Structure formats: C-alpha cells, structure tokens
C-alpha cells in the first residue's frame, strides 16, 4: 500500500478534506452559539405584556370599524 506512487497525495487529500469539514463544523457551531446567546439577550430585554396585546388589538379594530363607517 505504501509503495503506491500516489499514496502521499491521497493522504494529503484526506487531510485537506478533514481540515475543511472541521472548519465548517467549527463555523456552524460558533454561529449557533452566537445566535443562541443573542436570542437569550433579546428575550431577557422583552417585557411581558399579558393582556395588553388583546386590549390593543380590540381598540385598533374599533378604530378601523369607525373609519369604515365614515
């Protein structure tokens, strides 16, 4: 097997592929953890509104109904 004249280039190609795939995995994992951290910061900043959304939705609907009646 090691007497093949192309043995070195085959090993180099596998090593190169391993480096490329490892770099892609590293990049994807780093991006995943960066986005996960950013999302946790965003959710920590958001204030819970509870029923405010339903109240605002109803008020906007009434204003819309009044505009269509005129």
C-alpha positions in Angstrom: 0.0 0.0 0.0 2.7 2.5 0.9 4.6 1.6 -2.3 2.0 3.3 -4.4 3.4 6.5 -6.0 0.1 8.4 -5.3 -0.1 7.4 -1.6 1.1 10.8 -0.4 -1.4 12.8 -2.5 -4.3 10.5 -1.3 -3.3 11.1 2.3 -2.9 14.8 1.7 -6.4 15.0 0.0 -8.0 13.2 3.1 -6.2 15.5 5.5 -7.3 18.6 3.5 -10.9 17.3 3.4 -10.7 16.7 7.2 -9.5 20.3 7.8 -12.2 21.8 5.5 -15.0 19.8 7.1 -13.7 20.5 10.6 -13.6 24.2 9.8 -17.1 24.2 8.5 -18.3 22.4 11.7 -16.5 24.9 13.9 -18.0 27.8 12.0 -21.6 26.4 12.2 -21.3 25.7 15.9 -19.8 29.1 16.7 -22.6 30.8 14.7 -25.2 28.6 16.5 -23.9 29.6 20.0 -23.6 33.2 19.0 -27.2 33.3 17.8 -28.4 31.4 20.8 -26.7 34.0 23.1 -28.2 36.9 21.1 -31.7 35.4 21.3 -31.4 34.9 25.1 -30.3 38.6 25.5 -33.3 39.7 23.3 -35.7 37.6 25.3 -34.3 39.0 28.6 -35.0 42.6 27.3 -38.6 41.9 26.3 -41.2 42.9 28.8 -44.2 40.6 29.2 -47.4 42.5 28.2 -50.0 40.0 29.1 -53.5 41.1 28.1 -52.2 44.4 26.7 -52.0 42.8 23.3 -55.6 41.7 23.2 -56.7 45.1 24.5 -54.7 47.0 21.9 -56.0 44.6 19.2 -59.6 45.3 20.1 -59.0 49.1 20.2 -57.4 49.0 16.8 -60.3 47.0 15.4 -62.8 49.5 16.8 -60.9 52.4 15.3 -60.8 50.6 12.0 -64.6 50.0 12.2 -65.2 53.7 12.9 -63.1 54.7 9.9 -65.0 52.4 7.6 -68.3 53.8 8.8 -67.5 57.3 7.8 
